[in-house]
Amino acid sequence: MTTDETTGATGVRKQVFTLWPTPGDVDPTPGDIMPAWMSARRERRRFIPTAADLGMTTALLLALIGAVLSTSLVALSLWLATIAALGLALAASLLRRRREDGEAAWREALFERPGISLWREDWTAVGEAILKLKREGVHDIEAHFAARPDEARALRRRVIVKDVNAFTVQTMGARSKADLVGTLDRILPDSDQTFDQWLIAFGRGDAFYRSETHIVRPDGSHLDCLFTAALPTSLDGFRDILVAALDVTEYKALQARLVAAQTEAARASRISTVGALTASITHEINTPLASILANVQASLRWMRRDAPNYPEAERAIERAVADASRTQEVVARTRDFLSASPPDIQPLDIAETARIATVLIDRELRLHDAAVHLDAATDLPKVMADSIQMQQVLVNLMINGVQAMKSQRAPRDVRVFVRAVDDVVRISVSDCGPGVEAAVRPRLFEPFSSSRSDGMGMGLAICRTSVEAVGGRIWLDEKAAIGATFHVSLPAIS
């Protein structure tokens, strides 16, 4: 059992995706069982008397006894003892105050001076909402908010940033803490993919949550960060959740430059290879083509004579046919040379593949301020397919949906539903864009057919090839009321 999984209402374990895998030695609460924090009682502090309390009590008792025994000598002794007890109580109180001040200063130092960004946040509204859903019998938190993204956005606006440390102010480029204190949606954009995972982790009763996200600085720029937080053990704990964040913006930018350099080097290598291959193909094909042309021209001359020589013309045509066959062999050899290695067909968890695909398009989502909402059913059968090819199919469909909505106002939502239907697993990718024009639909999956001015028209054609190669089918939903919806069905493993 791993903490990357939870269960839906059926009791079947369901994956919860995060960019940081959670160690597998923590056993999560099943999704259809109330997490422990929901039933935890409010913690009551036991009263333990201090030295100051004992001194004050002693002084009061001595004063009371002195009032009863009012003889001069006894009263004097008791009053002296009372003064001593009060002095002891005062000294103990001062010592306690110094100790408390020291502990407060230490806590303040731990918050302000660790060299890492720390955020104190109030998630009470989220805790109450999750509790309400659980009590109403809603255990599949992922499916609930995937179908209702506006509810998740409303909850995000009710999460309050109460305080940040000085390092956070510096990292975020803010003028003061006041620029960052307030509702969470001020710094967490719609393109963030982690907020729904917070909700799932709360509903599952996880001890902590960690992932990677991007947040918005006061100047509008984005900050990439890795974050972690201990999750509450009671409803009261939602009032003060401490989140630690590590800025990885420069690191990711460096990695992006490295990938770009590697990509450019690979591109240059491919261009060089294609150039050499083109020269080779030209050399191989030009000779039989020239021979075909010469033989066809010769046959025409034999037949156009006053006394046609059909046997010679026939032999010329036969030589042309042989040269044409040779040309076909050259093309076939070239195709075999260029073809990729056979796809790695294995039993595949398509829901996990869809989750990975959403991570792969993170940059595209941020560029267009869009969000993907994934709803994968529990107990899905596996399919026989190549994981890389299926990732590319889903990436292509989701990016198409995101780009289709670029000219419309936010929110820009792409919904991905994964369901088992009879003996197939069906993936549906929907957007809320303008839809596909009727004139384009008949040629939608043909190569070099694109409705975008900057499109090559190869994406959907490649998707169809990959899907059909494993016995599946891809099609456009002609009856979609809003935007465009593409369906992919893959044979399920029985």
C-alpha positions as CSV (number, residue, x, y, z in Angstrom):
1,M,0.0,0.0,0.0
2,T,1.3,3.5,-0.8
3,T,0.1,6.9,0.2
4,D,-0.2,7.8,-3.5
5,E,-3.5,5.9,-3.5
6,T,-6.9,6.3,-2.0
7,T,-10.2,4.7,-2.4
8,G,-13.5,5.9,-3.9
9,A,-17.0,5.1,-2.7
10,T,-16.7,1.6,-4.0
11,G,-13.8,0.9,-1.7
12,V,-11.4,0.4,-4.6
13,R,-8.1,2.1,-4.2
14,K,-7.6,5.2,-6.3
15,Q,-4.4,7.0,-7.1
16,V,-3.8,10.5,-5.9
17,F,-1.2,12.1,-8.1
18,T,1.5,14.5,-6.9
19,L,4.8,15.5,-8.4
20,W,6.6,14.3,-5.3
21,P,6.0,10.6,-4.6
22,T,5.0,10.0,-1.0
23,P,6.9,7.4,1.0
24,G,5.1,4.1,1.0
25,D,5.5,3.4,4.8
26,V,2.4,5.4,5.7
27,D,-0.9,3.7,5.4
28,P,-3.7,6.2,4.3
29,T,-7.2,6.2,5.4
30,P,-9.5,4.6,2.8
31,G,-11.6,7.1,0.9
32,D,-14.9,5.8,2.1
33,I,-13.9,6.0,5.8
34,M,-14.0,9.3,7.7
35,P,-10.4,10.6,8.3
36,A,-9.3,10.7,11.9
37,W,-9.2,14.5,12.0
38,M,-13.0,14.6,11.5
39,S,-13.7,12.7,14.7
40,A,-10.8,14.1,16.8
41,R,-12.0,15.9,20.0
42,R,-10.8,19.4,20.8
43,E,-7.7,19.0,22.8
44,R,-8.0,20.3,26.5
45,R,-4.9,21.4,28.3
46,R,-4.5,19.8,31.8
47,F,-4.0,22.3,34.7
48,I,-0.6,21.8,36.2
49,P,0.1,24.2,39.1
50,T,3.4,26.1,38.9
51,A,5.6,27.4,41.7
52,A,4.0,30.8,41.4
53,D,0.5,29.3,41.8
54,L,1.7,27.3,44.9
55,G,3.3,30.4,46.4
56,M,0.2,32.6,45.9
57,T,-2.0,29.9,47.4
58,T,0.3,29.5,50.4
59,A,0.3,33.3,50.9
60,L,-3.5,33.4,50.8
61,L,-3.8,30.5,53.3
62,L,-1.3,32.1,55.7
63,A,-3.2,35.5,55.5
64,L,-6.5,33.7,56.2
65,I,-4.9,31.8,59.2
66,G,-3.4,35.1,60.4
67,A,-6.8,36.8,60.4
68,V,-8.3,33.9,62.5
69,L,-5.4,33.8,65.0
70,S,-5.0,37.5,65.7
71,T,-2.5,37.2,68.6
72,S,0.3,39.7,68.0
73,L,3.3,37.2,67.9
74,V,1.5,34.6,65.8
75,A,0.1,37.3,63.5
76,L,3.5,38.8,63.0
77,S,5.0,35.4,62.2
78,L,2.2,34.6,59.7
79,W,2.5,38.0,58.1
80,L,6.2,37.5,57.6
81,A,5.6,34.0,56.2
82,T,2.9,35.5,53.9
83,I,5.4,38.1,52.6
84,A,7.9,35.4,52.0
85,A,5.3,33.3,50.1
86,L,4.3,36.3,48.0
87,G,8.0,37.0,47.2
88,L,8.4,33.4,46.1
89,A,5.3,33.6,44.0
90,L,6.6,36.8,42.4
91,A,10.0,35.4,41.7
92,A,8.4,32.2,40.2
93,S,6.1,34.4,38.0
94,L,9.0,36.4,36.7
95,L,11.0,33.2,35.9
96,R,8.0,31.8,34.1
97,R,7.5,35.0,32.1
98,R,11.2,35.0,31.1
99,R,10.9,31.4,30.0
100,E,7.8,32.0,28.0
101,D,9.4,35.1,26.4
102,G,12.4,33.0,25.5
103,E,10.2,30.3,24.0
104,A,8.2,32.9,22.0
105,A,11.5,34.5,20.8
106,W,12.7,31.0,19.8
107,R,9.5,30.3,17.9
108,E,9.7,33.7,16.2
109,A,13.3,33.0,15.3
110,L,12.4,29.6,13.8
111,F,9.7,31.2,11.7
112,E,11.6,34.3,10.6
113,R,15.2,33.1,10.2
114,P,15.4,29.6,8.7
115,G,16.3,30.8,5.2
116,I,13.2,29.2,3.6
117,S,9.8,30.6,2.7
118,L,7.2,29.9,5.4
119,W,3.5,30.6,5.2
120,R,0.8,30.4,7.9
121,E,-2.6,29.7,6.4
122,D,-6.1,29.2,7.6
123,W,-7.9,26.4,5.8
124,T,-10.9,26.2,8.1
125,A,-13.5,26.7,5.4
126,V,-11.9,23.8,3.4
127,G,-12.0,21.5,6.4
128,E,-15.6,22.3,7.0
129,A,-16.5,21.8,3.3
130,I,-14.7,18.4,3.2
131,L,-16.4,17.3,6.4
132,K,-19.8,18.3,5.0
133,L,-19.2,16.3,1.8
134,K,-18.0,13.2,3.7
135,R,-21.0,13.3,5.9
136,E,-23.3,13.5,2.8
137,G,-21.6,10.4,1.5
138,V,-19.3,12.0,-1.1
139,H,-16.1,10.1,-0.9
140,D,-14.6,10.5,-4.3
141,I,-13.3,14.1,-3.8
142,E,-11.4,14.1,-7.1
143,A,-14.5,13.3,-9.1
144,H,-16.7,15.8,-7.2
145,F,-14.5,18.8,-7.8
146,A,-13.5,17.7,-11.4
147,A,-17.2,18.0,-12.2
148,R,-17.6,21.3,-10.2
149,P,-14.4,23.4,-10.7
150,D,-16.2,26.5,-9.7
151,E,-16.7,25.0,-6.2
152,A,-13.0,24.4,-5.9
153,R,-12.3,28.0,-7.0
154,A,-14.8,29.3,-4.4
155,L,-13.0,27.3,-1.7
156,R,-9.6,28.6,-2.8
157,R,-10.9,32.1,-2.2
158,R,-11.8,31.2,1.4
159,V,-8.3,30.0,2.3
160,I,-6.6,32.9,4.1
161,V,-2.8,33.6,4.3
162,K,-2.4,34.8,7.8
163,D,1.3,35.5,8.0
164,V,4.6,34.9,6.1
165,N,8.2,35.3,7.2
166,A,10.6,37.9,6.1
167,F,12.3,35.5,3.7
168,T,9.0,35.0,1.9
169,V,8.6,38.8,1.4
170,Q,12.1,38.9,-0.1
171,T,11.5,35.8,-2.3
172,M,8.2,37.1,-3.6
173,G,9.6,40.6,-4.3
174,A,6.9,42.1,-2.1
175,R,7.2,45.5,-0.3
176,S,5.9,44.0,3.0
177,K,3.9,41.2,4.5
178,A,0.7,43.1,3.8
179,D,1.2,42.4,0.0
180,L,0.9,38.7,0.6
181,V,-1.5,38.4,3.5
182,G,-5.1,37.7,2.3
183,T,-7.0,35.2,0.3
184,L,-5.0,32.3,-1.3
185,D,-6.4,33.0,-4.8
186,R,-4.3,36.2,-4.9
187,I,-1.1,34.1,-5.3
188,L,-2.4,30.7,-6.6
189,P,-3.5,31.0,-10.3
190,D,-6.2,29.1,-12.1
191,S,-3.5,27.2,-13.9
192,D,-2.3,25.6,-10.7
193,Q,-2.9,21.8,-10.6
194,T,-2.3,21.2,-6.9
195,F,-5.3,22.8,-5.1
196,D,-7.6,19.9,-5.9
197,Q,-4.9,17.5,-4.7
198,W,-4.9,19.3,-1.3
199,L,-8.7,18.7,-1.1
200,I,-8.1,15.0,-1.9
201,A,-5.3,14.7,0.7
202,F,-7.6,16.3,3.4
203,G,-10.4,14.0,2.5
204,R,-8.1,11.0,2.7
205,G,-6.7,12.1,6.1
206,D,-3.0,12.3,5.0
207,A,-0.4,13.3,7.6
208,F,1.3,15.6,5.2
209,Y,1.2,16.8,1.6
210,R,4.0,17.9,-0.7
211,S,4.2,18.8,-4.4
212,E,5.4,21.4,-6.9
213,T,3.4,24.4,-8.1
214,H,3.8,28.0,-9.3
215,I,2.5,31.1,-7.5
216,V,2.1,34.7,-8.6
217,R,4.3,37.4,-7.3
218,P,2.8,40.9,-6.6
219,D,4.4,42.1,-9.9
220,G,2.5,39.4,-11.8
221,S,5.5,37.2,-12.5
222,H,5.4,33.5,-11.6
223,L,7.5,31.7,-9.1
224,D,8.1,27.9,-9.3
225,C,8.4,26.3,-5.9
226,L,8.4,22.9,-4.1
227,F,6.3,23.0,-1.0
228,T,5.4,20.7,1.9
229,A,3.0,21.0,4.8
230,A,2.0,18.8,7.8
231,L,-1.8,18.3,7.6
232,P,-4.1,18.8,10.6
233,T,-5.1,16.1,12.9
234,S,-8.3,17.8,14.1
235,L,-10.7,20.4,12.6
236,D,-9.2,23.0,14.9
237,G,-5.8,22.4,13.2
238,F,-7.1,23.8,9.9
239,R,-6.9,27.3,11.5
240,D,-3.1,27.3,11.4
241,I,-1.4,25.2,8.7
242,L,2.3,25.9,8.2
243,V,3.5,25.6,4.6
244,A,7.2,25.6,3.6
245,A,8.1,26.5,0.1
246,L,11.4,26.3,-1.8
247,D,12.1,28.5,-4.8
248,V,13.2,26.5,-7.8
249,T,12.5,29.1,-10.5
250,E,16.1,29.5,-11.5
251,Y,16.8,25.8,-11.3
252,K,13.9,25.0,-13.7
253,A,14.9,27.8,-16.0
254,L,18.4,26.3,-16.2
255,Q,16.9,22.9,-16.8
256,A,14.7,24.4,-19.6
257,R,17.8,26.0,-21.2
258,L,19.7,22.7,-21.0
259,V,16.7,20.8,-22.6
260,A,16.5,23.5,-25.3
261,A,20.2,23.2,-26.1
262,Q,19.9,19.4,-26.2
263,T,16.9,19.7,-28.5
264,E,18.6,22.1,-30.8
265,A,21.7,19.8,-31.0
266,A,19.4,16.9,-31.7
267,R,17.6,19.0,-34.4
268,A,20.9,19.9,-36.0
269,S,21.8,16.3,-36.0
270,R,18.5,15.3,-37.6
271,I,18.9,18.0,-40.2
272,S,22.4,16.7,-41.0
273,T,21.1,13.1,-41.1
274,V,18.2,14.0,-43.3
275,G,20.5,15.9,-45.7
276,A,22.7,12.9,-46.0
277,L,19.8,10.5,-46.3
278,T,18.2,12.7,-49.0
279,A,21.4,12.7,-51.0
280,S,21.5,8.9,-50.7
281,I,17.9,8.4,-51.6
282,T,18.3,10.8,-54.6
283,H,21.3,8.8,-55.8
284,E,19.5,5.5,-55.4
285,I,16.3,6.6,-57.1
286,N,17.7,8.8,-59.9
287,T,19.3,5.9,-61.6
288,P,16.2,3.7,-62.0
289,L,14.1,6.7,-62.8
290,A,16.4,7.7,-65.6
291,S,16.4,4.1,-66.8
292,I,12.6,4.0,-66.7
293,L,12.4,7.3,-68.7
294,A,14.9,6.0,-71.3
295,N,13.1,2.7,-71.7
296,V,9.6,4.3,-72.0
297,Q,11.0,6.8,-74.6
298,A,12.6,3.9,-76.5
299,S,9.4,1.9,-76.6
300,L,7.5,5.0,-78.0
301,R,10.1,5.3,-80.7
302,W,9.8,1.6,-81.7
303,M,6.0,1.9,-81.8
304,R,6.0,5.2,-83.8
305,R,8.1,3.9,-86.7
306,D,6.5,3.4,-90.1
307,A,6.9,-0.2,-89.5
308,P,6.5,-0.6,-85.7
309,N,8.8,-3.0,-84.0
310,Y,6.5,-4.3,-81.2
311,P,8.9,-6.9,-79.8
312,E,11.6,-4.3,-79.2
313,A,9.0,-1.9,-77.7
314,E,7.7,-4.8,-75.4
315,R,11.3,-5.5,-74.2
316,A,11.7,-1.7,-73.4
317,I,8.5,-1.6,-71.4
318,E,9.6,-4.8,-69.5
319,R,12.9,-3.1,-68.6
320,A,10.9,0.0,-67.5
321,V,8.7,-2.2,-65.3
322,A,11.8,-3.8,-63.7
323,D,13.3,-0.4,-63.0
324,A,10.0,0.7,-61.4
325,S,10.2,-2.4,-59.1
326,R,13.7,-1.4,-58.2
327,T,12.5,2.0,-57.2
328,Q,9.8,0.5,-55.0
329,E,12.5,-1.5,-53.2
330,V,14.6,1.6,-52.6
331,V,11.5,3.3,-51.1
332,A,10.7,0.3,-49.0
333,R,14.2,0.0,-47.6
334,T,14.2,3.7,-46.8
335,R,10.9,3.4,-44.9
336,D,12.2,0.4,-42.9
337,F,15.3,2.4,-42.1
338,L,13.3,5.4,-40.8
339,S,10.7,3.5,-39.0
340,A,10.9,3.7,-35.2
341,S,11.4,0.7,-33.0
342,P,8.2,-1.4,-32.4
343,P,5.9,0.1,-29.8
344,D,6.2,-1.3,-26.3
345,I,2.8,-2.8,-25.9
346,Q,2.1,-3.6,-22.2
347,P,-0.8,-3.6,-19.8
348,L,-1.3,0.1,-19.1
349,D,-3.1,2.0,-16.3
350,I,-4.7,4.7,-18.5
351,A,-5.7,6.9,-15.5
352,E,-2.1,7.1,-14.3
353,T,-1.1,7.9,-17.9
354,A,-3.6,10.8,-18.0
355,R,-2.3,12.2,-14.7
356,I,1.3,12.2,-16.0
357,A,0.1,13.9,-19.2
358,T,-1.4,16.8,-17.2
359,V,2.1,17.3,-15.7
360,L,3.7,17.3,-19.1
361,I,1.6,20.2,-20.3
362,D,2.1,22.4,-17.2
363,R,3.9,25.1,-19.2
364,E,1.2,25.2,-21.8
365,L,-1.5,25.5,-19.0
366,R,0.4,28.4,-17.4
367,L,0.9,30.1,-20.8
368,H,-2.8,30.2,-21.5
369,D,-4.0,30.5,-17.8
370,A,-5.9,27.2,-18.2
371,A,-6.6,24.2,-15.9
372,V,-7.2,20.5,-16.4
373,H,-9.8,18.7,-14.3
374,L,-9.3,14.9,-14.3
375,D,-12.0,12.5,-13.2
376,A,-10.9,8.9,-13.4
377,A,-13.3,6.2,-12.3
378,T,-12.2,3.7,-9.7
379,D,-11.6,0.0,-10.6
380,L,-10.7,0.8,-14.2
381,P,-9.4,-2.2,-16.2
382,K,-6.0,-1.9,-17.8
383,V,-5.5,-1.6,-21.6
384,M,-2.9,-3.0,-23.9
385,A,-1.0,0.0,-25.3
386,D,2.3,1.8,-25.4
387,S,2.5,4.3,-22.5
388,I,4.6,6.9,-24.4
389,Q,2.2,6.9,-27.4
390,M,-0.9,7.2,-25.2
391,Q,0.7,10.0,-23.2
392,Q,1.3,11.8,-26.5
393,V,-2.3,11.2,-27.6
394,L,-3.7,12.7,-24.4
395,V,-1.1,15.6,-24.4
396,N,-2.1,16.4,-28.0
397,L,-5.9,16.4,-27.2
398,M,-5.5,18.5,-24.0
399,I,-3.2,21.1,-25.7
400,N,-5.7,21.3,-28.6
401,G,-8.4,22.1,-26.1
402,V,-6.3,24.7,-24.2
403,Q,-5.3,26.5,-27.4
404,A,-8.9,26.4,-28.7
405,M,-9.9,28.6,-25.6
406,K,-7.0,31.1,-25.8
407,S,-9.2,33.9,-27.2
408,Q,-11.9,33.6,-24.6
409,R,-12.1,34.9,-21.0
410,A,-11.1,32.8,-18.0
411,P,-11.9,30.3,-16.6
412,R,-10.5,28.1,-19.3
413,D,-11.2,24.5,-18.2
414,V,-10.3,21.2,-19.9
415,R,-12.1,18.2,-18.5
416,V,-10.8,14.7,-18.8
417,F,-13.1,11.8,-17.9
418,V,-11.9,8.2,-17.9
419,R,-14.6,5.5,-17.6
420,A,-15.1,1.8,-18.3
421,V,-17.8,1.3,-20.9
422,D,-18.7,-2.4,-21.7
423,D,-15.4,-4.0,-22.8
424,V,-13.5,-0.8,-23.5
425,V,-12.0,2.1,-21.5
426,R,-13.1,5.5,-22.8
427,I,-11.3,8.7,-22.4
428,S,-13.2,11.9,-23.1
429,V,-11.4,15.3,-23.4
430,S,-13.6,18.3,-23.5
431,D,-13.0,22.1,-23.7
432,C,-15.3,25.1,-23.6
433,G,-13.9,26.8,-26.7
434,P,-15.7,27.6,-30.0
435,G,-15.8,24.0,-31.2
436,V,-14.7,22.5,-34.5
437,E,-16.0,24.1,-37.7
438,A,-18.4,22.0,-39.7
439,A,-16.2,22.4,-42.8
440,V,-13.2,21.0,-41.1
441,R,-14.8,18.0,-39.4
442,P,-14.7,15.6,-42.5
443,R,-10.9,16.0,-42.8
444,L,-10.2,16.4,-39.1
445,F,-8.0,13.3,-38.8
446,E,-6.3,13.5,-42.2
447,P,-2.6,14.6,-42.4
448,F,-1.9,18.3,-43.0
449,S,-5.5,19.3,-42.2
450,S,-5.6,22.0,-39.5
451,S,-8.0,24.8,-38.6
452,R,-5.2,26.8,-37.1
453,S,-3.0,29.1,-39.2
454,D,0.1,27.9,-37.4
455,G,-0.9,24.2,-37.3
456,M,0.8,21.5,-39.3
457,G,-2.3,19.3,-39.2
458,M,-0.4,16.2,-38.0
459,G,-1.4,15.9,-34.4
460,L,-4.8,14.3,-34.7
461,A,-3.5,12.1,-37.6
462,I,-0.8,10.8,-35.4
463,C,-3.3,10.3,-32.6
464,R,-5.5,8.2,-34.8
465,T,-2.5,6.1,-36.0
466,S,-1.4,5.5,-32.4
467,V,-4.9,4.6,-31.2
468,E,-5.9,2.4,-34.1
469,A,-2.5,0.6,-33.9
470,V,-3.7,-1.0,-30.6
471,G,-7.2,-1.7,-31.8
472,G,-8.8,1.5,-30.4
473,R,-10.8,4.3,-31.9
474,I,-10.8,8.1,-31.7
475,W,-13.6,10.4,-32.8
476,L,-15.1,13.8,-32.4
477,D,-18.4,14.0,-30.5
478,E,-20.7,15.6,-33.0
479,K,-23.4,16.3,-30.4
480,A,-21.2,18.3,-27.9
481,A,-23.3,21.2,-26.6
482,I,-20.3,23.4,-25.8
483,G,-16.8,23.4,-27.2
484,A,-15.2,20.3,-28.6
485,T,-15.2,16.8,-27.1
486,F,-12.9,14.0,-28.3
487,H,-13.4,10.4,-27.3
488,V,-10.8,7.7,-27.3
489,S,-11.8,4.1,-26.7
490,L,-9.2,1.4,-26.0
491,P,-10.0,-2.4,-25.6
492,A,-9.9,-3.4,-22.0
493,I,-8.0,-6.4,-20.8
494,S,-10.5,-8.9,-19.5
